[in-house]
């Protein structure tokens, strides 16, 4: 087992334990939308996965079979997170569906990126981008799980969708 795999697993465990201690006991009393907003904001930063395409952030020789799917999968997850965030904040009817789209695509993207990084042995070429799978991916995995839990929870009905675009 390589060090990156240990970092990914250990960080995932820490974030999972944190969620179990601080979030899950409160989940039943919280409006799912209020939990989703910070998670969607976090995932809106997934454009940072484009770092896998930036020379200086990665070492020469990193397999493109990993970098392109990882970078553009993250970019798509970022765009979907922003769309879902706008819909959730506006209480739009499309909010639930957009959160599903974001969460499925984002989860699959992470699992594919982990598999491709492992298969193509991308870890030695990560360079400064090493923090993404060692720290960032575990946070994203745990928050995707939380979103799946929220998606299976009935959302309370609120006032109809507003015409304003305020966040």
FENMO-V659992 format. One record per residue. N is the residue number from 1. RES is the residue in three letters. PSI is psi in radians with two decimals (none if undefined). NEAR is the number of other ideal C-beta (glycine too) atoms within 8 Angstrom. D_LAST is the distance of its C-alpha to the last C-alpha in Angstrom with 1 decimal. Layout:
# FENMO-V659992
n=N res=RES psi=PSI near=NEAR d_last=D_LAST
n=N res=RES psi=PSI near=NEAR d_last=D_LAST
This chain:
# FENMO-V659992
n=1 res=UNK psi=2.34 near=3 d_last=44.1
n=2 res=UNK psi=2.92 near=6 d_last=42.5
n=3 res=UNK psi=-0.67 near=6 d_last=40.5
n=4 res=UNK psi=-0.73 near=12 d_last=37.2
n=5 res=UNK psi=-0.74 near=10 d_last=37.6
n=6 res=UNK psi=-0.78 near=9 d_last=38.4
n=7 res=UNK psi=-0.78 near=11 d_last=35.4
n=8 res=UNK psi=-0.82 near=13 d_last=33.1
n=9 res=UNK psi=-0.78 near=8 d_last=34.7
n=10 res=UNK psi=-0.74 near=8 d_last=34.9
n=11 res=UNK psi=-0.70 near=12 d_last=31.3
n=12 res=UNK psi=-0.75 near=11 d_last=30.3
n=13 res=UNK psi=-0.79 near=8 d_last=32.5
n=14 res=UNK psi=-0.77 near=9 d_last=31.1
n=15 res=UNK psi=-0.60 near=12 d_last=27.4
n=16 res=UNK psi=-0.82 near=9 d_last=28.7
n=17 res=UNK psi=-0.73 near=8 d_last=30.6
n=18 res=UNK psi=-0.80 near=10 d_last=27.7
n=19 res=UNK psi=-0.70 near=12 d_last=25.6
n=20 res=UNK psi=-0.64 near=8 d_last=28.7
n=21 res=UNK psi=-0.81 near=8 d_last=29.2
n=22 res=UNK psi=-0.57 near=8 d_last=25.8
n=23 res=UNK psi=-0.91 near=11 d_last=23.5
n=24 res=UNK psi=-0.66 near=8 d_last=25.7
n=25 res=UNK psi=-0.42 near=6 d_last=27.5
n=26 res=UNK psi=-0.16 near=8 d_last=24.2
n=27 res=UNK psi=-0.68 near=11 d_last=22.8
n=28 res=UNK psi=-0.51 near=4 d_last=24.4
n=29 res=UNK psi=-0.19 near=4 d_last=23.0
n=30 res=UNK psi=2.54 near=8 d_last=19.4
n=31 res=UNK psi=2.23 near=7 d_last=16.9
n=32 res=UNK psi=-0.62 near=9 d_last=16.6
n=33 res=UNK psi=-0.64 near=11 d_last=12.8
n=34 res=UNK psi=-0.46 near=7 d_last=12.7
n=35 res=UNK psi=-0.62 near=13 d_last=15.0
n=36 res=UNK psi=-0.64 near=14 d_last=13.4
n=37 res=UNK psi=-0.92 near=11 d_last=10.1
n=38 res=UNK psi=-0.55 near=7 d_last=12.3
n=39 res=UNK psi=-0.75 near=11 d_last=14.7
n=40 res=UNK psi=-0.64 near=15 d_last=12.5
n=41 res=UNK psi=-0.74 near=10 d_last=11.3
n=42 res=UNK psi=-0.83 near=10 d_last=15.1
n=43 res=UNK psi=-0.37 near=14 d_last=16.1
n=44 res=UNK psi=-0.33 near=11 d_last=14.0
n=45 res=UNK psi=0.07 near=8 d_last=16.6
n=46 res=UNK psi=-0.11 near=13 d_last=19.4
n=47 res=UNK psi=-0.33 near=9 d_last=20.0
n=48 res=UNK psi=-0.31 near=9 d_last=22.2
n=49 res=UNK psi=-0.32 near=14 d_last=24.7
n=50 res=UNK psi=-0.25 near=10 d_last=25.7
n=51 res=UNK psi=-0.48 near=12 d_last=27.7
n=52 res=UNK psi=-0.19 near=14 d_last=30.3
n=53 res=UNK psi=-0.01 near=8 d_last=31.1
n=54 res=UNK psi=2.06 near=9 d_last=31.4
n=55 res=UNK psi=2.50 near=5 d_last=34.9
n=56 res=UNK psi=-0.57 near=6 d_last=35.3
n=57 res=UNK psi=-0.45 near=9 d_last=32.7
n=58 res=UNK psi=2.80 near=16 d_last=35.1
n=59 res=UNK psi=2.62 near=8 d_last=38.8
n=60 res=UNK psi=2.41 near=6 d_last=40.8
n=61 res=UNK psi=-0.07 near=5 d_last=41.9
n=62 res=UNK psi=2.33 near=12 d_last=38.8
n=63 res=UNK psi=2.19 near=11 d_last=39.1
n=64 res=UNK psi=-0.37 near=6 d_last=37.0
n=65 res=UNK psi=-0.38 near=8 d_last=37.3
n=66 res=UNK psi=-0.83 near=14 d_last=34.8
n=67 res=UNK psi=-0.79 near=13 d_last=32.7
n=68 res=UNK psi=-0.85 near=9 d_last=31.6
n=69 res=UNK psi=-0.70 near=12 d_last=30.5
n=70 res=UNK psi=-0.82 near=15 d_last=28.8
n=71 res=UNK psi=-0.86 near=13 d_last=27.0
n=72 res=UNK psi=-0.47 near=8 d_last=25.9
n=73 res=UNK psi=-0.72 near=14 d_last=25.1
n=74 res=UNK psi=-0.72 near=15 d_last=22.7
n=75 res=UNK psi=-0.75 near=12 d_last=21.1
n=76 res=UNK psi=-0.73 near=10 d_last=20.7
n=77 res=UNK psi=-0.68 near=15 d_last=19.2
n=78 res=UNK psi=-0.81 near=14 d_last=16.6
n=79 res=UNK psi=-0.77 near=8 d_last=15.7
n=80 res=UNK psi=-0.64 near=13 d_last=15.8
n=81 res=UNK psi=-0.73 near=15 d_last=13.6
n=82 res=UNK psi=-0.75 near=10 d_last=10.8
n=83 res=UNK psi=-0.77 near=10 d_last=11.5
n=84 res=UNK psi=-0.71 near=15 d_last=11.7
n=85 res=UNK psi=-0.83 near=14 d_last=8.5
n=86 res=UNK psi=-0.78 near=11 d_last=6.7
n=87 res=UNK psi=-0.73 near=12 d_last=9.5
n=88 res=UNK psi=-0.78 near=15 d_last=9.4
n=89 res=UNK psi=-0.58 near=10 d_last=6.1
n=90 res=UNK psi=-0.05 near=11 d_last=7.4
n=91 res=UNK psi=0.63 near=11 d_last=10.7
n=92 res=UNK psi=2.62 near=9 d_last=12.3
n=93 res=UNK psi=-0.52 near=5 d_last=16.0
n=94 res=UNK psi=-0.16 near=7 d_last=15.7
n=95 res=UNK psi=-0.86 near=13 d_last=13.6
n=96 res=UNK psi=-0.79 near=9 d_last=16.8
n=97 res=UNK psi=-0.71 near=7 d_last=18.6
n=98 res=UNK psi=-0.62 near=13 d_last=16.2
n=99 res=UNK psi=-0.72 near=16 d_last=16.2
n=100 res=UNK psi=-0.84 near=9 d_last=20.0
n=101 res=UNK psi=-0.84 near=10 d_last=20.2
n=102 res=UNK psi=-0.82 near=16 d_last=18.3
n=103 res=UNK psi=-0.67 near=12 d_last=20.4
n=104 res=UNK psi=-0.88 near=8 d_last=23.7
n=105 res=UNK psi=-0.79 near=12 d_last=23.4
n=106 res=UNK psi=-0.69 near=15 d_last=22.2
n=107 res=UNK psi=-0.82 near=11 d_last=25.0
n=108 res=UNK psi=-0.73 near=9 d_last=27.6
n=109 res=UNK psi=-0.81 near=14 d_last=26.8
n=110 res=UNK psi=-0.77 near=12 d_last=27.4
n=111 res=UNK psi=-0.71 near=8 d_last=30.5
n=112 res=UNK psi=-0.75 near=11 d_last=31.8
n=113 res=UNK psi=-0.72 near=15 d_last=31.2
n=114 res=UNK psi=-0.79 near=11 d_last=33.0
n=115 res=UNK psi=-0.79 near=8 d_last=35.9
n=116 res=UNK psi=-0.70 near=14 d_last=36.2
n=117 res=UNK psi=-0.66 near=14 d_last=36.1
n=118 res=UNK psi=-0.86 near=8 d_last=38.8
n=119 res=UNK psi=-0.72 near=6 d_last=40.9
n=120 res=UNK psi=0.15 near=9 d_last=40.9
n=121 res=UNK psi=0.98 near=8 d_last=41.2
n=122 res=UNK psi=-0.34 near=12 d_last=38.3
n=123 res=UNK psi=-0.79 near=12 d_last=38.2
n=124 res=UNK psi=-0.22 near=6 d_last=40.9
n=125 res=UNK psi=0.08 near=11 d_last=39.0
n=126 res=UNK psi=-0.61 near=14 d_last=35.6
n=127 res=UNK psi=-2.39 near=9 d_last=36.2
n=128 res=UNK psi=-0.36 near=9 d_last=33.2
n=129 res=UNK psi=0.00 near=11 d_last=31.0
n=130 res=UNK psi=-0.59 near=10 d_last=32.8
n=131 res=UNK psi=-0.41 near=8 d_last=30.0
n=132 res=UNK psi=-1.01 near=13 d_last=27.8
n=133 res=UNK psi=-0.40 near=14 d_last=30.1
n=134 res=UNK psi=-0.52 near=12 d_last=31.4
n=135 res=UNK psi=-0.87 near=9 d_last=28.2
n=136 res=UNK psi=-0.85 near=10 d_last=25.0
n=137 res=UNK psi=-0.75 near=13 d_last=26.3
n=138 res=UNK psi=-0.71 near=13 d_last=27.3
n=139 res=UNK psi=-0.76 near=11 d_last=23.9
n=140 res=UNK psi=-0.72 near=13 d_last=22.4
n=141 res=UNK psi=-0.81 near=12 d_last=25.3
n=142 res=UNK psi=-0.73 near=13 d_last=24.8
n=143 res=UNK psi=-0.53 near=11 d_last=21.1
n=144 res=UNK psi=-0.72 near=12 d_last=21.9
n=145 res=UNK psi=-0.78 near=9 d_last=24.5
n=146 res=UNK psi=-0.74 near=12 d_last=22.1
n=147 res=UNK psi=-0.70 near=13 d_last=19.8
n=148 res=UNK psi=-0.72 near=10 d_last=23.0
n=149 res=UNK psi=-0.78 near=9 d_last=23.9
n=150 res=UNK psi=-0.63 near=12 d_last=20.6
n=151 res=UNK psi=-0.49 near=10 d_last=21.1
n=152 res=UNK psi=-0.02 near=5 d_last=24.5
n=153 res=UNK psi=2.35 near=8 d_last=23.4
n=154 res=UNK psi=2.35 near=3 d_last=22.8
n=155 res=UNK psi=2.28 near=8 d_last=19.3
n=156 res=UNK psi=2.57 near=5 d_last=19.5
n=157 res=UNK psi=2.45 near=3 d_last=18.7
n=158 res=UNK psi=-3.00 near=4 d_last=16.2
n=159 res=UNK psi=2.67 near=4 d_last=15.8
n=160 res=UNK psi=2.80 near=4 d_last=15.6
n=161 res=UNK psi=2.37 near=7 d_last=12.7
n=162 res=UNK psi=2.67 near=8 d_last=11.0
n=163 res=UNK psi=-0.21 near=3 d_last=11.8
n=164 res=UNK psi=2.81 near=5 d_last=8.8
n=165 res=UNK psi=0.25 near=5 d_last=6.4
n=166 res=UNK psi=2.47 near=5 d_last=3.7
n=167 res=UNK psi=none near=5 d_last=0.0
